[in-house]
Amino acid sequence: MRINLVKIGNSRGLRLPKAVIESCGIETSVNLEIRGRELIIRPTESPRAHWEDALVKNPDVETWTEWESLSPSSDDEWTWPEDQKWPDTLLVSKSG
């Protein structure tokens, strides 16, 4: 397919037909790759595109039980260390 370049300010752009965009799965952006004198245009993937596949392949996913054992439960009394307590008196700047 032959496509003419379109002038966009000081640059040039490609105007892709809707059918090409849809058939390639392009949504909002593309990745460009230059190989020699060829320009390869690919649709971008979501950063989390393959997470579901990875979870299916690895059913032994990390659980939070270890973390839960390290954090105080709502039943535990939590006391702040003395050096991190909020002062009993109001702190007011005297420098105006």
A tleap script that builds the chain and sets N, CA, C and O, in Angstrom:
source leaprc.protein.ff14SB
mol = sequence {
  NMET ARG ILE ASN LEU VAL LYS ILE GLY ASN
  SER ARG GLY LEU ARG LEU PRO LYS ALA VAL
  ILE GLU SER CYS GLY ILE GLU THR SER VAL
  ASN LEU GLU ILE ARG GLY ARG GLU LEU ILE
  ILE ARG PRO THR GLU SER PRO ARG ALA HIE
  TRP GLU ASP ALA LEU VAL LYS ASN PRO ASP
  VAL GLU THR TRP THR GLU TRP GLU SER LEU
  SER PRO SER SER ASP ASP GLU TRP THR TRP
  PRO GLU ASP GLN LYS TRP PRO ASP THR LEU
  LEU VAL SER LYS SER CGLY
}
set mol.1.N position { 0.848 -1.168 0.000 }
set mol.1.CA position { 0.000 0.000 0.000 }
set mol.1.C position { 0.898 1.236 0.000 }
set mol.1.O position { 1.860 1.315 0.763 }
set mol.2.N position { 0.584 2.166 -0.833 }
set mol.2.CA position { 1.360 3.407 -0.917 }
set mol.2.C position { 0.600 4.508 -0.187 }
set mol.2.O position { -0.591 4.722 -0.417 }
set mol.3.N position { 1.324 5.214 0.714 }
set mol.3.CA position { 0.722 6.316 1.472 }
set mol.3.C position { 1.643 7.525 1.338 }
set mol.3.O position { 2.849 7.416 1.555 }
set mol.4.N position { 1.087 8.654 0.988 }
set mol.4.CA position { 1.881 9.882 0.866 }
set mol.4.C position { 2.072 10.518 2.239 }
set mol.4.O position { 1.201 10.433 3.105 }
set mol.5.N position { 3.225 11.157 2.420 }
set mol.5.CA position { 3.490 11.888 3.649 }
set mol.5.C position { 2.688 13.183 3.665 }
set mol.5.O position { 2.478 13.812 2.628 }
set mol.6.N position { 2.246 13.567 4.853 }
set mol.6.CA position { 1.456 14.787 5.037 }
set mol.6.C position { 2.310 15.788 5.807 }
set mol.6.O position { 2.956 15.426 6.790 }
set mol.7.N position { 2.316 17.042 5.365 }
set mol.7.CA position { 3.098 18.071 6.058 }
set mol.7.C position { 2.377 18.453 7.353 }
set mol.7.O position { 1.188 18.772 7.354 }
set mol.8.N position { 3.141 18.411 8.466 }
set mol.8.CA position { 2.624 18.798 9.773 }
set mol.8.C position { 3.656 19.747 10.383 }
set mol.8.O position { 4.649 19.300 10.957 }
set mol.9.N position { 3.425 21.042 10.259 }
set mol.9.CA position { 4.409 22.021 10.719 }
set mol.9.C position { 5.699 21.836 9.957 }
set mol.9.O position { 5.696 21.838 8.726 }
set mol.10.N position { 6.809 21.676 10.670 }
set mol.10.CA position { 8.108 21.439 10.032 }
set mol.10.C position { 8.362 19.954 9.813 }
set mol.10.O position { 9.409 19.579 9.286 }
set mol.11.N position { 7.428 19.114 10.208 }
set mol.11.CA position { 7.601 17.664 10.107 }
set mol.11.C position { 6.714 17.090 9.027 }
set mol.11.O position { 6.000 17.813 8.332 }
set mol.12.N position { 6.771 15.783 8.897 }
set mol.12.CA position { 5.889 15.051 7.985 }
set mol.12.C position { 5.253 13.919 8.755 }
set mol.12.O position { 5.858 13.402 9.694 }
set mol.13.N position { 4.062 13.522 8.389 }
set mol.13.CA position { 3.379 12.452 9.086 }
set mol.13.C position { 2.738 11.475 8.123 }
set mol.13.O position { 2.632 11.729 6.923 }
set mol.14.N position { 2.318 10.361 8.672 }
set mol.14.CA position { 1.594 9.347 7.907 }
set mol.14.C position { 0.128 9.396 8.313 }
set mol.14.O position { -0.194 9.450 9.499 }
set mol.15.N position { -0.739 9.377 7.340 }
set mol.15.CA position { -2.160 9.291 7.612 }
set mol.15.C position { -2.592 7.877 7.252 }
set mol.15.O position { -2.637 7.499 6.081 }
set mol.16.N position { -2.915 7.093 8.303 }
set mol.16.CA position { -3.258 5.689 8.089 }
set mol.16.C position { -4.763 5.523 7.948 }
set mol.16.O position { -5.525 6.109 8.716 }
set mol.17.N position { -5.195 4.736 6.979 }
set mol.17.CA position { -6.625 4.475 6.831 }
set mol.17.C position { -7.179 3.748 8.064 }
set mol.17.O position { -6.474 2.967 8.703 }
set mol.18.N position { -8.429 4.012 8.383 }
set mol.18.CA position { -9.089 3.417 9.542 }
set mol.18.C position { -9.006 1.902 9.512 }
set mol.18.O position { -8.784 1.276 10.549 }
set mol.19.N position { -9.179 1.303 8.347 }
set mol.19.CA position { -9.141 -0.160 8.227 }
set mol.19.C position { -7.765 -0.710 8.619 }
set mol.19.O position { -7.681 -1.777 9.228 }
set mol.20.N position { -6.694 -0.001 8.280 }
set mol.20.CA position { -5.338 -0.430 8.637 }
set mol.20.C position { -5.156 -0.342 10.151 }
set mol.20.O position { -4.624 -1.261 10.773 }
set mol.21.N position { -5.596 0.758 10.731 }
set mol.21.CA position { -5.474 0.956 12.177 }
set mol.21.C position { -6.212 -0.148 12.927 }
set mol.21.O position { -5.674 -0.729 13.870 }
set mol.22.N position { -7.431 -0.434 12.514 }
set mol.22.CA position { -8.230 -1.466 13.192 }
set mol.22.C position { -7.643 -2.860 13.012 }
set mol.22.O position { -7.599 -3.641 13.962 }
set mol.23.N position { -7.194 -3.176 11.807 }
set mol.23.CA position { -6.670 -4.523 11.568 }
set mol.23.C position { -5.350 -4.766 12.297 }
set mol.23.O position { -5.011 -5.911 12.598 }
set mol.24.N position { -4.601 -3.693 12.583 }
set mol.24.CA position { -3.334 -3.833 13.315 }
set mol.24.C position { -3.522 -3.747 14.825 }
set mol.24.O position { -2.583 -3.999 15.581 }
set mol.25.N position { -4.722 -3.394 15.270 }
set mol.25.CA position { -4.974 -3.285 16.704 }
set mol.25.C position { -4.377 -2.035 17.328 }
set mol.25.O position { -4.056 -2.028 18.516 }
set mol.26.N position { -4.226 -0.996 16.553 }
set mol.26.CA position { -3.677 0.263 17.066 }
set mol.26.C position { -4.808 1.024 17.751 }
set mol.26.O position { -5.903 1.176 17.210 }
set mol.27.N position { -4.500 1.503 18.979 }
set mol.27.CA position { -5.520 2.256 19.709 }
set mol.27.C position { -5.145 3.730 19.838 }
set mol.27.O position { -5.779 4.583 19.217 }
set mol.28.N position { -4.117 4.041 20.640 }
set mol.28.CA position { -3.780 5.450 20.842 }
set mol.28.C position { -2.329 5.786 20.523 }
set mol.28.O position { -2.001 6.949 20.284 }
set mol.29.N position { -1.459 4.780 20.517 }
set mol.29.CA position { -0.048 5.060 20.240 }
set mol.29.C position { 0.595 3.849 19.576 }
set mol.29.O position { 0.041 2.750 19.570 }
set mol.30.N position { 1.775 4.082 19.019 }
set mol.30.CA position { 2.517 3.014 18.348 }
set mol.30.C position { 3.970 3.040 18.784 }
set mol.30.O position { 4.455 4.053 19.289 }
set mol.31.N position { 4.660 1.932 18.590 }
set mol.31.CA position { 6.106 1.850 18.766 }
set mol.31.C position { 6.728 1.866 17.378 }
set mol.31.O position { 6.274 1.161 16.477 }
set mol.32.N position { 7.756 2.663 17.215 }
set mol.32.CA position { 8.473 2.737 15.945 }
set mol.32.C position { 9.836 2.094 16.106 }
set mol.32.O position { 10.515 2.281 17.115 }
set mol.33.N position { 10.222 1.339 15.100 }
set mol.33.CA position { 11.544 0.712 15.088 }
set mol.33.C position { 12.142 0.930 13.706 }
set mol.33.O position { 11.463 0.773 12.691 }
set mol.34.N position { 13.408 1.290 13.680 }
set mol.34.CA position { 14.110 1.492 12.408 }
set mol.34.C position { 15.115 0.372 12.245 }
set mol.34.O position { 15.981 0.172 13.097 }
set mol.35.N position { 14.997 -0.360 11.144 }
set mol.35.CA position { 15.937 -1.429 10.782 }
set mol.35.C position { 16.477 -1.097 9.405 }
set mol.35.O position { 15.793 -1.225 8.390 }
set mol.36.N position { 17.714 -0.673 9.406 }
set mol.36.CA position { 18.291 -0.253 8.127 }
set mol.36.C position { 17.526 0.944 7.596 }
set mol.36.O position { 17.501 2.003 8.223 }
set mol.37.N position { 16.900 0.772 6.436 }
set mol.37.CA position { 16.081 1.846 5.862 }
set mol.37.C position { 14.603 1.531 5.949 }
set mol.37.O position { 13.799 2.112 5.219 }
set mol.38.N position { 14.236 0.618 6.833 }
set mol.38.CA position { 12.825 0.251 7.010 }
set mol.38.C position { 12.285 0.829 8.314 }
set mol.38.O position { 12.992 0.877 9.320 }
set mol.39.N position { 11.059 1.257 8.289 }
set mol.39.CA position { 10.360 1.752 9.470 }
set mol.39.C position { 9.299 0.725 9.838 }
set mol.39.O position { 8.422 0.420 9.030 }
set mol.40.N position { 9.373 0.198 11.042 }
set mol.40.CA position { 8.408 -0.800 11.508 }
set mol.40.C position { 7.515 -0.129 12.536 }
set mol.40.O position { 7.993 0.446 13.514 }
set mol.41.N position { 6.214 -0.210 12.305 }
set mol.41.CA position { 5.226 0.403 13.197 }
set mol.41.C position { 4.431 -0.708 13.850 }
set mol.41.O position { 3.827 -1.535 13.167 }
set mol.42.N position { 4.432 -0.725 15.196 }
set mol.42.CA position { 3.678 -1.740 15.941 }
set mol.42.C position { 2.768 -1.057 16.947 }
set mol.42.O position { 3.104 0.007 17.468 }
set mol.43.N position { 1.622 -1.657 17.223 }
set mol.43.CA position { 0.778 -1.080 18.283 }
set mol.43.C position { 1.475 -1.244 19.629 }
set mol.43.O position { 2.163 -2.239 19.858 }
set mol.44.N position { 1.298 -0.279 20.510 }
set mol.44.CA position { 1.873 -0.401 21.848 }
set mol.44.C position { 1.004 -1.338 22.671 }
set mol.44.O position { -0.206 -1.438 22.470 }
set mol.45.N position { 1.656 -2.019 23.601 }
set mol.45.CA position { 0.932 -2.910 24.496 }
set mol.45.C position { 0.819 -2.237 25.843 }
set mol.45.O position { 1.655 -1.416 26.222 }
set mol.46.N position { -0.212 -2.591 26.549 }
set mol.46.CA position { -0.374 -2.126 27.921 }
set mol.46.C position { 0.781 -2.674 28.749 }
set mol.46.O position { 1.207 -3.807 28.524 }
set mol.47.N position { 1.303 -1.896 29.708 }
set mol.47.CA position { 2.392 -2.416 30.544 }
set mol.47.C position { 2.007 -3.696 31.284 }
set mol.47.O position { 2.882 -4.474 31.665 }
set mol.48.N position { 0.725 -3.920 31.490 }
set mol.48.CA position { 0.262 -5.103 32.224 }
set mol.48.C position { -0.397 -6.130 31.295 }
set mol.48.O position { -1.175 -6.974 31.741 }
set mol.49.N position { -0.081 -6.049 30.025 }
set mol.49.CA position { -0.763 -6.876 29.028 }
set mol.49.C position { -0.671 -8.371 29.293 }
set mol.49.O position { -1.635 -9.092 29.035 }
set mol.50.N position { 0.444 -8.853 29.794 }
set mol.50.CA position { 0.645 -10.294 29.941 }
set mol.50.C position { 0.614 -10.765 31.390 }
set mol.50.O position { 1.008 -11.895 31.675 }
set mol.51.N position { 0.157 -9.928 32.302 }
set mol.51.CA position { 0.128 -10.306 33.710 }
set mol.51.C position { -0.791 -11.492 33.961 }
set mol.51.O position { -0.439 -12.402 34.711 }
set mol.52.N position { -1.950 -11.489 33.346 }
set mol.52.CA position { -2.904 -12.587 33.574 }
set mol.52.C position { -2.304 -13.917 33.116 }
set mol.52.O position { -2.445 -14.929 33.803 }
set mol.53.N position { -1.636 -13.921 31.959 }
set mol.53.CA position { -0.994 -15.154 31.480 }
set mol.53.C position { 0.061 -15.632 32.469 }
set mol.53.O position { 0.174 -16.828 32.734 }
set mol.54.N position { 0.832 -14.695 33.014 }
set mol.54.CA position { 1.881 -15.051 33.962 }
set mol.54.C position { 1.291 -15.651 35.234 }
set mol.54.O position { 1.850 -16.591 35.798 }
set mol.55.N position { 0.167 -15.111 35.683 }
set mol.55.CA position { -0.464 -15.649 36.886 }
set mol.55.C position { -1.014 -17.045 36.651 }
set mol.55.O position { -0.956 -17.889 37.546 }
set mol.56.N position { -1.542 -17.302 35.472 }
set mol.56.CA position { -2.064 -18.630 35.154 }
set mol.56.C position { -0.924 -19.646 35.105 }
set mol.56.O position { -1.077 -20.776 35.568 }
set mol.57.N position { 0.222 -19.242 34.543 }
set mol.57.CA position { 1.372 -20.144 34.444 }
set mol.57.C position { 2.001 -20.420 35.805 }
set mol.57.O position { 2.584 -21.485 36.009 }
set mol.58.N position { 1.890 -19.477 36.740 }
set mol.58.CA position { 2.510 -19.621 38.056 }
set mol.58.C position { 1.435 -19.526 39.135 }
set mol.58.O position { 1.198 -18.449 39.682 }
set mol.59.N position { 0.788 -20.639 39.439 }
set mol.59.CA position { -0.297 -20.588 40.422 }
set mol.59.C position { 0.197 -20.350 41.845 }
set mol.59.O position { -0.600 -20.013 42.720 }
set mol.60.N position { 1.492 -20.516 42.093 }
set mol.60.CA position { 2.044 -20.293 43.434 }
set mol.60.C position { 2.372 -18.825 43.627 }
set mol.60.O position { 3.512 -18.468 43.921 }
set mol.61.N position { 1.370 -17.977 43.461 }
set mol.61.CA position { 1.595 -16.541 43.600 }
set mol.61.C position { 1.871 -16.196 45.049 }
set mol.61.O position { 1.439 -16.893 45.967 }
set mol.62.N position { 2.585 -15.128 45.231 }
set mol.62.CA position { 2.939 -14.677 46.574 }
set mol.62.C position { 1.677 -14.306 47.345 }
set mol.62.O position { 0.789 -13.633 46.821 }
set mol.63.N position { 1.615 -14.742 48.562 }
set mol.63.CA position { 0.512 -14.340 49.420 }
set mol.63.C position { 1.020 -13.294 50.400 }
set mol.63.O position { 2.227 -13.130 50.572 }
set mol.64.N position { 0.119 -12.605 51.025 }
set mol.64.CA position { 0.482 -11.533 51.945 }
set mol.64.C position { 0.537 -12.020 53.390 }
set mol.64.O position { 0.656 -11.208 54.307 }
set mol.65.N position { 0.452 -13.345 53.608 }
set mol.65.CA position { 0.429 -13.850 54.976 }
set mol.65.C position { 1.692 -13.466 55.741 }
set mol.65.O position { 1.621 -13.156 56.930 }
set mol.66.N position { 2.843 -13.481 55.079 }
set mol.66.CA position { 4.075 -13.098 55.758 }
set mol.66.C position { 4.013 -11.634 56.189 }
set mol.66.O position { 4.417 -11.296 57.302 }
set mol.67.N position { 3.515 -10.777 55.321 }
set mol.67.CA position { 3.404 -9.355 55.638 }
set mol.67.C position { 2.404 -9.148 56.774 }
set mol.67.O position { 2.627 -8.340 57.676 }
set mol.68.N position { 1.309 -9.886 56.715 }
set mol.68.CA position { 0.287 -9.731 57.744 }
set mol.68.C position { 0.831 -10.086 59.120 }
set mol.68.O position { 0.446 -9.483 60.121 }
set mol.69.N position { 1.729 -11.067 59.168 }
set mol.69.CA position { 2.283 -11.462 60.456 }
set mol.69.C position { 3.240 -10.406 61.005 }
set mol.69.O position { 3.490 -10.371 62.210 }
set mol.70.N position { 3.777 -9.550 60.146 }
set mol.70.CA position { 4.712 -8.519 60.584 }
set mol.70.C position { 4.018 -7.239 61.028 }
set mol.70.O position { 4.587 -6.463 61.797 }
set mol.71.N position { 2.810 -7.009 60.560 }
set mol.71.CA position { 2.122 -5.771 60.894 }
set mol.71.C position { 1.205 -5.995 62.096 }
set mol.71.O position { 0.649 -7.080 62.268 }
set mol.72.N position { 1.052 -4.954 62.929 }
set mol.72.CA position { 0.177 -5.118 64.097 }
set mol.72.C position { -1.273 -5.267 63.661 }
set mol.72.O position { -1.723 -4.592 62.736 }
set mol.73.N position { -1.988 -6.137 64.318 }
set mol.73.CA position { -3.400 -6.306 63.983 }
set mol.73.C position { -4.204 -5.204 64.650 }
set mol.73.O position { -3.675 -4.470 65.485 }
set mol.74.N position { -5.462 -5.080 64.294 }
set mol.74.CA position { -6.303 -4.037 64.874 }
set mol.74.C position { -6.537 -4.288 66.360 }
set mol.74.O position { -6.899 -3.362 67.084 }
set mol.75.N position { -6.339 -5.514 66.828 }
set mol.75.CA position { -6.529 -5.837 68.238 }
set mol.75.C position { -5.320 -5.433 69.085 }
set mol.75.O position { -5.434 -5.254 70.298 }
set mol.76.N position { -4.163 -5.292 68.437 }
set mol.76.CA position { -2.948 -4.963 69.173 }
set mol.76.C position { -2.952 -3.491 69.579 }
set mol.76.O position { -3.460 -2.633 68.857 }
set mol.77.N position { -2.382 -3.222 70.736 }
set mol.77.CA position { -2.189 -1.846 71.180 }
set mol.77.C position { -0.932 -1.311 70.491 }
set mol.77.O position { 0.113 -1.961 70.521 }
set mol.78.N position { -1.023 -0.165 69.891 }
set mol.78.CA position { 0.136 0.426 69.243 }
set mol.78.C position { 0.531 1.660 70.029 }
set mol.78.O position { -0.301 2.535 70.269 }
set mol.79.N position { 1.769 1.739 70.426 }
set mol.79.CA position { 2.255 2.924 71.121 }
set mol.79.C position { 3.390 3.524 70.314 }
set mol.79.O position { 4.285 2.819 69.848 }
set mol.80.N position { 3.338 4.818 70.160 }
set mol.80.CA position { 4.364 5.522 69.408 }
set mol.80.C position { 5.620 5.658 70.246 }
set mol.80.O position { 5.534 5.878 71.454 }
set mol.81.N position { 6.780 5.531 69.631 }
set mol.81.CA position { 8.023 5.783 70.363 }
set mol.81.C position { 8.042 7.235 70.841 }
set mol.81.O position { 7.485 8.113 70.183 }
set mol.82.N position { 8.676 7.486 71.977 }
set mol.82.CA position { 8.682 8.815 72.586 }
set mol.82.C position { 9.189 9.898 71.632 }
set mol.82.O position { 8.657 11.008 71.617 }
set mol.83.N position { 10.208 9.583 70.842 }
set mol.83.CA position { 10.772 10.598 69.947 }
set mol.83.C position { 9.908 10.875 68.723 }
set mol.83.O position { 10.232 11.762 67.933 }
set mol.84.N position { 8.811 10.131 68.551 }
set mol.84.CA position { 7.932 10.350 67.399 }
set mol.84.C position { 6.530 10.783 67.810 }
set mol.84.O position { 5.643 10.885 66.963 }
set mol.85.N position { 6.321 11.038 69.095 }
set mol.85.CA position { 4.997 11.452 69.555 }
set mol.85.C position { 4.735 12.907 69.188 }
set mol.85.O position { 5.663 13.703 69.045 }
set mol.86.N position { 3.452 13.238 69.039 }
set mol.86.CA position { 3.035 14.609 68.786 }
set mol.86.C position { 3.182 15.375 70.096 }
set mol.86.O position { 2.811 14.856 71.148 }
set mol.87.N position { 3.716 16.602 70.061 }
set mol.87.CA position { 3.918 17.338 71.311 }
set mol.87.C position { 2.590 17.690 71.980 }
set mol.87.O position { 1.583 17.911 71.308 }
set mol.88.N position { 2.604 17.739 73.327 }
set mol.88.CA position { 1.389 18.074 74.084 }
set mol.88.C position { 1.060 19.558 73.987 }
set mol.88.O position { -0.102 19.945 74.112 }
set mol.89.N position { 2.073 20.391 73.766 }
set mol.89.CA position { 1.825 21.825 73.688 }
set mol.89.C position { 1.844 22.254 72.234 }
set mol.89.O position { 2.518 21.638 71.409 }
set mol.90.N position { 1.105 23.314 71.915 }
set mol.90.CA position { 1.014 23.824 70.566 }
set mol.90.C position { 2.318 24.508 70.171 }
set mol.90.O position { 2.845 25.333 70.917 }
set mol.91.N position { 2.825 24.167 69.013 }
set mol.91.CA position { 4.050 24.787 68.537 }
set mol.91.C position { 3.681 26.005 67.708 }
set mol.91.O position { 3.005 25.885 66.686 }
set mol.92.N position { 4.128 27.186 68.148 }
set mol.92.CA position { 3.831 28.424 67.440 }
set mol.92.C position { 5.134 29.152 67.196 }
set mol.92.O position { 5.962 29.273 68.099 }
set mol.93.N position { 5.318 29.632 66.000 }
set mol.93.CA position { 6.527 30.374 65.661 }
set mol.93.C position { 6.460 31.754 66.301 }
set mol.93.O position { 5.432 32.427 66.222 }
set mol.94.N position { 7.537 32.173 66.926 }
set mol.94.CA position { 7.610 33.495 67.555 }
set mol.94.C position { 8.198 34.512 66.609 }
set mol.94.O position { 8.271 35.693 66.949 }
set mol.95.N position { 8.632 34.080 65.398 }
set mol.95.CA position { 9.341 35.002 64.493 }
set mol.95.C position { 8.403 35.775 63.600 }
set mol.95.O position { 8.868 36.502 62.723 }
set mol.96.N position { 7.103 35.652 63.784 }
set mol.96.CA position { 6.119 36.480 63.125 }
set mol.96.C position { 5.842 36.182 61.749 }
set mol.96.O position { 5.014 36.849 61.128 }
savepdb mol mol.pdb
quit
